[in-house]
Amino acid sequence: MFQKIAIGLMFVVALSALVSGTVVAADKTHDGTVVSAAEGKLVMTDKEGKNERTHMVAAATKVTLDGKDAKLIDLKKGDAVKVTVDPEGNVVAIAATRANG
């Protein structure tokens, strides 16, 4: 009797884990500094100015500069940038700020 209850309980636990097991991965962000920006491509470094990385950017990607809508080509070397990528690595948003001066 106890064995049947234990097997039934394991089945219920496994089934509920399977049903609720859909895990949605969160978007990730990369903070750093713009090295260059051209149509469809952003090159940046991390905050320390090291570890250069290149992002391919779709035309529909949301780009802002100082909180206003912008184009990728509006970004300049030295702008602070936060790049948001989805779980597949696609850039979904770019938010840049330019130091005054």
Secondary structure, DSSP 8 states (H G I E B T S, - for coil): -HHHHHHHHHHHHHHHHHHS-------EEEEEEEEEEETTEEEEEETTS-S-EEEE--TT-EEEETTEE--GGG--TT-EEEEEE-TTS-EEEEEEE----
